[in-house]
Amino acid sequence: MGVKRLVRCAVFVLFISICSAFALPFGPVPLSLGLLALVAVSMTGDVKSAVFAVLGYLLLGAVGLPVFAGFKGGLGVIFGPTGGFLLSYIAVAVVIAVFASRGKAVWGIVLGLLVCYLKGSLWFMIVMKMSFTQAVSVAVLPFVVPDIIKCILGYYIGKRIKKIT
């Protein structure tokens, strides 16, 4: 990995960490800007940088640094109700970056968001011991409009990041 990519990844980890940590408590699933940062980072079309940034973010959180929503950290968050959403970030980064590299970023964002919702809902359903319908109604439906707004903003921020990197 070259120095430029390494620095880019470090900046991306920091960006995702900062955006994710600040959150509004919204029931069992907090409302953060993590998705916005994830979309922006993935919009660069550099799959490796996007994936390494997400892995770096997850690793920082796993070892206890307060980078997850609400300034939380530790394996308890990853294995908690919202862990599926966090772990889905890896697949989401790949999907968006691959589509963005082919000039189809909007489709990548749509598919990535669906992947995030599906994986996150299934994990939430298992951990919270509820039906899939209940999980979606609690962990997805209240966030659809804010997530669309975050994706749109992330798209435009990502386009700007791509120009300067």
C-alpha positions, 0 to 999 in steps of 0.5 A: 500500500502506497503512502498516498493510499495509507494517508487517504485511508487514515483520513477516511477512518477519522471521517467515518469515526467522527461522523459516527460518534455524534448521534441522536438517541432514537430508541434502540437505534441511534441516528448518526452521520456514519452512513453519510461518511460511508457513502462519501468515502465509497464514492471515491471508487477506490474499493481498497481504501473504502474497505480498509477505512471501514475495517479501521473504523470497526477495529478502533471501535472493537478495541474500545475507542468511542467511535460508534454512535453516542461515543460508544466502543467495544465488542459489546456494541458490535455484538449488540442490536446495531452490530449488523448495521456496523458490520454491513458497512464492509459490504456497503463500501464494496458495493458503492465503490464498485458501482462508483468506479463504473459510473453507476454510483447512484445504483450502488448507493441504493443497493448498498443501503438495501444491503445495510437495511437487510443485514442490520434488520436480520441481526437486530431481529436475532439479538432483540428476539423479534420478528423481521417485520418488527425489526424493520419497523423499529430499526429501518422505517424511522430512518429511511428519510434521514438515510436518503438525505445522508446518502444524497449529501454523501454522494456530493461530498464523495464527488468532491473528495474524489476530485481532490484525492 
